[in-house]
Amino acid sequence: MDIFDILTMIGGLSLFLFGMNIMGESLERAAGNSLRSLLGKLTSSRMLGFLTGMAVTAVIQSSSATTVMVVGFVNSSLLTLGQAINVIMGANVGTTVTAWVLSLSGVDGDGLFIQLLKPTNFTPILALIGIIYYMFIKDSKKKDIGLILLGFAVLMFGMDTMSGAVKGLRDEEWFTSLFLLFTNPVLGVIAGAVLTGIIQSSSASVGILQALSATGAVSYAAAIPIIMGQNIGTCVTAMLSSVGATKNAKRAAFVHLMFNVLGTLIGLVLFIAVNAIFAPAILGESASYLGISICHTAFNILCTAILLPSGNLLEKVVCRIVPDAKEPEVVSELDERLMATPSIALERCRALTGEMADCAHQVFRSSASAFRELTPELSQSVRDGEDQTDHYEDIIGSYLVKLSALQISEADNTEAAMLLKAIGDFERIGDHALNILESAEELHTKGFAFSEAARHELKVLASAVDEIITLSFQAFRDNDLETAYQVEPLEQVIDDLKEKLRIHHILRLQQGNCSIETGFIWSDLLNALERIGDHCSNIAGCVVDMAHHNMNMHEALRSARVENENFGEQYRDYAKKYSLK
């Protein structure tokens, strides 16, 4: 083996790692909606959590990324430690998919079907399809499919190049001696752990082992301990990600480490016992691509089968190792670890925006009730709620800006923009609710009171505003276009009501039934209520935007009138429902 073989091997390894990274990221973007639906299945059911972890890892091609995501979930209190353990165990099985894909490089035979299975024969076709999709088709989903195909082609080309370059090592005495050294199980485990810890991907390290097996110098006696060690090395990423996290998040990362260490110890004991008692001849044979895939999968399934029923015991042990904090910990509503999987991070943003909407609605209802009974406790709750909506806007907005800077799908990018718009409207609803409270406080402090007619009119308008908040928030939460279309006719009724109430106040003022001082408070109150209706219209417009893949708010509001065939009828129904008579 000369210097040119070494350069070829380095180039093949680089292409292999690059292809794996591109394919994984593109798969993640393409499967964004599927990943979101899987998120909803992370329940306390042990088997469901296990299957979810396995499926997510099979999609994103990285158990490390799944575990980091789980640490982020636990840190945000989205998952309990018990749920996280099930997902982590599933991830260990899901990561074996990559080795099976890579084993295609070892397919050998003369038949037509066998020849078609060889990557060197079919990846050029995939690369051609991928480059057509990527360069000549504008649809972002098809571009992602193109990148998946290109990533796979580069991955397999790198694997083939690497395998070809290392074949010369079979004649190198030092290389043969090295793998003879690794037949010592402990040294093999250490080698596998170190290699995987450096590249932070067990899938990639298994692929490298498969490529080295092309030399014929890698026996099963050396390969199996290395595979065991790879499971320990992959824990490095999760352990690093848990730095600065809550105690439960640290426990989740430690469970990942403990699970893999225990699994490796069990596997190592069994391996040494079988080798000592039976000395199977197969251990001395040269490992193949397929054989390494089988060993990798069998080992991970065996570990999971042994330790999955012991999930509760692992939880108790890790709680002893990592005790509770003496002081209450601050839970991160939006953990940056989730950005490793942008579609999941975006779903978390949407869920938190839903919480923001509920908070804003409660603030409005509390402020509207201040005209019936104003108490210090009520005033404080409104101010606390308004501060909370400000907090939500700050953290969600900052998080979405960072998320948008990543390479995410067009659909996710559109949704991120929609959420950025919506949180501004939710925050402003909280501001106007505080203005309503301040109007009630001014009325109370100055000893003023609205007339009976004014109180009745205020009740009607407040009820209409409460309904438009309910409708717009429901449309946003359920992404319901039909409900969104009901907002605009009600918003028009609220505008009309505001003008009527302004005119009625002037008439009462002329008749001496209202004072000029209460008139100023009345005007501020009407403006606040009407503006809440406007922001609800904007929120419904965001839902219409998403349905039409168009971020033009004016176009969305026009669409809500033009495309809604029932606009006139709905307007009349709302006008009748909120009649002042």
N, C-alpha and C positions, 0 to 999 in steps of 0.2 A: 504494500500500500504506500503510494507516494503522496507528495504535497497536493497534487491535483485531486486525488481521491478524497483527501481531507477537506479541501475546499468544496468539492461536490457534495460531501456529506453535510457540511455546514449549511450550504445553500438548500439542500433538500429538507433539513431540519427547520430552517427558517420558513420555507414555503409551507411545510406541514403545520407548524404552529400558527402561521398567518391564515391559512385556509380554515383551520379549526375555529379560530376566533371570528372570522368573517361569517362562516356558516352558522355558528352559534348565535351571533348578534342578529343575523337576518332571520333565522328561525324564530327567535324571540319576538321580533317585530311582526312577523307574519302571523304568529300565534297569539298576538296580544289579547284578543277577545277571549280566546280559549283559556289563557292564563288567568284572566279576570274571573271567569266562571269557576275555575278551579279554586280560586281564592275563597269563594263562598262555601266550598266544601271542606275547609279546614276546621272540622268539628272535633268534638271530644271522642268520636268513634275512632278506636285504635286502627282498625283496618282501613277506614276511609282516609285517615291522615297519612297512613303508610302509602296507600295507592296514589294519593295526591302528590306526595313527595317524589315518588317514583316517576309519575307522569310529567311533572314540571321539570325534573332533571333530564328526562329523556328528550324533552323539547329543547331546553336551553343548553344541553350537552355539557353541563358542569355541576357536579355535586357541591363544589365550593361556592358557586354563585347561589345555589339553592339554600345552603346553610347560612350564608351571609344574609340572605333575604329573611330567613327564619329568625335570625338574631335581631334583625330590624323589626320584625313583627312583635317579637317578645318585648323589645325595648319600647315599642309604642303601645304595649298592652293589648295588641290585637290577637295574640295567641298566649295561652297559658304555657307553662313549662311542660306540662304533660302532653299537650297537643304538639308542641315543638319536637318532642322526642320521637313521636310517631313519624312526623314528616322527615326528620333527619335520617331515620332508619330507611325510609322509602327512598331517599336520595341516594343512599349507598348502593341500592340495587339498580336504580335508574341510570347510574353512571356507566353501567356495563354495556349499554347499547352501543357506545362509540367503538368499543373493541370488536364487536361483531361486525360493524360496518367496515372497520379497517381489515378484518380478516379476509375480506374479498381479495385483497392484494396477494394472498397466498393461494388463491384458487389455481389449480393446475390440472390439465387434461387436454385431450385432442378433440373432443366432441364440440360441435357447433355451439350447443347451449352452454357448455362449460367455458368455451372461449369468450362467449358474450358476457359471462359473469366477471371476467377479468377487467379490472378498472382501466388498464391501459387500452382496452378495446372500446369500452363504452363511455368513459369520461370525456373524450374529445367531442362526442355528440352532445353530452350534457353541457360542456363548455360553450359549444356553438349556440345551443338554445339559450343558455344563460346570458351570453353577450348580446344576443338579439333582444331578449327581454330587457336587459339593463340599459342598452344604448338607444334602442329605437321605439320603446313603448313608454308612454308618459305615466300610465297608471302606477301609483306607488306600490301597490300590492304586488303587481307583476314584476316591478323592479326588485322587490325583496325576494321573489321567487328566483329571479335571474341571479341575484347575489348568492342565494343558497346553492344553486347549481354551480356557479363559478367557484364558490368557497369549497364545495365538495371536490370539484375537479382539481383545484390547487392542492387541497389536502391529500388527495390520492396521488397526484403527480409528485408531491414532496415526499410521500411515503415510498413511492417506487424509486425515486432518485436516491433517497437515503438508503434504502435496502440494497440498491445496486452498488452504491459507493462503499458500503461496509463489508461487502462480500470478500474483498481482499484481506479482511482481518482474519479470515479463517486460517491463513498461513502464518499469522503473526503469533509467535510463542507467548509473548506477554499478554495478548488478549485472551488466548486460551487459558493461560494460568489465572487470569483475573476471574474468569467465570468458574474456574475450578475452585477458586477461593470462595466464591459466593455460594458454593454448595454447602458451606457452613451456614446453617439456617439463620443464626443470629446476625452474621455479617450481611447476608442477603437482605434481611429485614431492614438493617441500618442503611444499606445502599438504596433500597427502594424508597425509604422515608426521606433520605437526604435529597435524592433526585426530584421527587415529587414536591418536597418543600421548596426547592429552588424555583421550579417552573410553575408551582401552585396549580397543578391540574393533574389528577390521577389519570384522566382519559388520555392526556398527552403523553404521560410517562409510560402507560401501557402500550401506546402506539410506538414509542421509541424502543421499548423492549421487543415488540413484534418485529420491528425493522432489524434490530440486532440479531434476532433469531434466524435471519436469512443467512448468517455466516455458518450456521450449523454448530457453533461452539456453545450455544446457550442450551443447556439441558433443562429438563423439567425440575431436577433437583435444585438448580440455581434459580429458575424462573419463578417457582411457587413462593419461596420466601421473599423475593423481590416484590411480587404482587401483594403479599401481605403487608410489607412495609409501606407500599404506596398509599394504603388506606390511612396510615398514620400521618404521612407527609401532607396529605390533602387537608388536614386539620389546621395547618398553619394560617390559611386565609381567614377562617372563621375566628380563630383565637386573636388574630390581629384586629379584626373588625369589632371585637367585643371590648376593646380598650375604650374606657370612658363611657361604657354603656351601664344600664341598671344591673342590679344583682341578678335578676332573672335572666337577662340577656347574656351575662357572663356564664350563668349556669347552663344555658342552652349551648353555648360554644364549648363549655367544658364537657357536657354530655356527649357532644360529637367526638371529642378527643377520647373520652373514657370508653365510649362504645367501640371505637376503632382499636384502641389499645387492648381492651378486653377480648375483642374478636380476634385480633392478631395473636394474643397469648394463647387463646383456646386453639386457634388454627395451628400455631407453632407446636404446641404440645401434641396434638393429634398427628401432625406431620412427622415429628421426631419419633413418636411411638410406632406409627405405621412403618416408617423407614427402618427402625430398629428391629421390629418383630417380623415383618414380611419381606422387607428389602425388595419392593417391586421393581422389576427390570425397566419399566417405563420411565422411572426417574432418571435413569442414565441415558435415555434417548434424547435426541435433539428436539427441542420444542418447536412447534409450528405456529403459524398465525392463528389457526383455528384452535389449536390446543391451548394457547395462552388465553384466548377468549373464553373457552370452556372453564379453565381454571379460575379466571377472574370472576366469572359469573357464579360458579359453584361456591367459591369462597365467600363472596358477599351474601349470597342467599343463605348459606349455612350460618354465618354470623347473625344475620337478621332473624332467622328461624329460632336460634338459641336465645337471643337477647330481647326480641320483641315482646314476649310475654313478661319479661322482667322490667318493663318500662317504669312501673310504679316504684320498684326497688331502686332503679337508677336515679329516679327523681329524688327519693329520700336521701340517698348517698350524696348526691351532688349538693343538696341543700345543707348537708352537714359540712361538706368541704368548703362551700362558699356560703357563709352565714348571712343572715339578713343584716342590712345596714342599721346602725343605731339611730340615724335620723331619716325621716321620710325622704324618698328619692323623687326627683322631678322626672316625670314621664314625658318623653319626647313624642308630641303628637304626629310629627312628620320626621321620620328617621331617614337620614341621607343614605343609609345602607340600602334602603329600598330602591335607590336609583340604579343599583346594579341590574334591576329588572324594571325598566321604565314604565311598562304597561301596568304593572302592579303598583308602582309609585303613583301613577296617575289615578288609578282606582282609589287609592287611599286619599288623594287630594279631593276627589269627588265625594267620598264618604264624609270627610271632615267639613267640606263645604255644606253638605246636608245638615251637619250639626250646627254650623254657623247660621243656616236658614232657620232652624228651629229656635235658636237663641234670639235672632232678630224678631221672629214672630211673637215670642213670649214677651220680649221687651215692649213691643207695640201694645199687646193686650194689657200689660200692666200699666203702661202710661195712659191708655184710654180709660182705664178704670179709675184713674186719679181724679176725674171730675165727679165720680160718685162718692169716693171716700179717699181722702189723701192722708197718708200716714208716713212717718219718717222711714219705717221699714220698707214701704212701697217705693218711696223715692230712691232709697239706697239700692234696692234690687234693680231698678231701671238703670241707674248709673253703672252698677256692676255689670249688668248685661250689655250695656253699650260699650263699656271697656273691653268686654269679652269679644264683641264683634270686631272691634279695632284690632285686638290681638290675633283673631282668626285671619283677618285681611293681611296683616303683616307677615305671619308665618306661611300662609298658603301662597301669597303673592311671591314672596322670596323663593319659596321652594319651586313654584311653577317656572319662574324665570331660569333657575338653574337646570330644571328638567328640560326646558325647551332648548337649552344650549347643547343638549346631548343629541346623538343621532337617533331620532325616534321616527315612527311612521307618520305619514301625512295625516291619517285619521287621528292619531294621538296628538299631533301638533295642533290640529284644528280644535280638538277638545280642550287642550291646555289653554288656547287663546279664549275659548268660550268661558272657561272657568275663571280666567283672569278678569273678563268682563263682568261675570256674574257676582264675584266676591265684592267688587266695587259697589254694585247695586245693593247687595245685602248689607254692607257696611253703612251706606247712606240711609237705608231704612232704619237702622239703629239710631243714626244721628237725628233723623226727623222724629223718631219716637221720643228721644230725649227732649227735643224742642216742644213736643206736645206736653210732656211732664212739666217743663219750665213754664208753659202757659198756664197749666193748672196751678202751679205753685204761685205764680204772679197773681192770679185771680184770688187765691186764698190769702196771700200775704196782704194784699191791698183791701181785702174785705169786700170785693166785688162778687157779683153773682150774675149768671146768665138768666134771661127770662125763661119762663116755662116753654115758650115756643122755640127759643134758641136751643134749649136742652134737648127737645124732641128732635129738632133738625140735626143736631150734633150726633145723636144716637143713631139716626138713619145713615148719615154719612160714614160714621165709624164702622157700622155694620157692613156697609158696602166695601170699605177699605179692608176690613178683616177678611171678607170673602175673596177679594182679589189677591190678597197675600196667600191665602190658602190655595187658590187655584194655580197661581204662578209657581209657588213652591212645590206643589204636587206635580205640575208639568215638568219642572226641573228635575225633581228627584226620580220620576219614572220615565223621563225623556218622552213624555206623552204629547204628541203633536195635537191631538184632538182637544185635550184640556188647554193647551197653550192658545189655541184659537178662541177659546171662550174668554180669555183675558181682555182682549182688545175692546169688545163691545161693552164690557163692564167698566173699563177705564174711561170710555167715552161717557158713560152714565155718571161716573164720579166727576168728570170735568164739568158736565152740565149741572150736577148738584152743587158744585162749588160756586158757580156763577149765580145760581138761584139763591143760595144761602147768603151770598154777598149782597144781592139785591134786597132780599128780605130784611137783612140787618139795616140797610139804609132806610127802608120803609119804617121799621120799628124806631129807628133813630128820629125820623121826622115826626113820628107820633108820640115821642117821649117815652117809649117803652124800654129803650136801651140808652146807655150813655156812650159818649165818645171814648172814654177810657176803656170800657169793655170792648169797644169796636176795634181798638188796636190789637188786643189779645185775640179777638175773634178772627181778624184778618191773618195773624200769624198762624193760628190754629188751622184755618182752611188751607193755607199755603202748604203747611206740613203734611196734611192729609192728602192733598192733591198730588204732591210730589212723591209720596209713597206709592200712589197709584201709577205714576210715571215710571218709577223704578221697577215696579212689578211688570209693567208693559215691556220694559227692557229685558227683564229676565225671561219672559215668555218669548221675546224676540230671539234670544240666544238659543232657545229650544228649536224655533223655526229655522234659525241659521244652520244648526247642526243637521236638521233633516234635509236641508237643501244644499249642504256643503258650501255655504256662502256666508262670509262674515260681514256682510253689509247690513247694518242694523235698519237703516231706512227701507231697504228692500224687503227685509223681513217683516217690518210693521205693515208695509204696503201689502205684502203677501197675506198677512193675517186678516186683512180686510177683503182683498180681491178673491183669494182662494177659499175663504170661508163662505160657503153658500148660505149659511144660516146666520150670517152677521146681523142682518136686519131684524130677524125674528128674535135672536138672542138679545139684541139691544132693547127691543120692546119689552121682552120678559123681565130684564133687569130694571128697566125704567119703571115698570109696574111694581116690581118687588120692592124697590126703594123709593116709592112715591112718598112725597111729604104730606099727603092728605091722610 
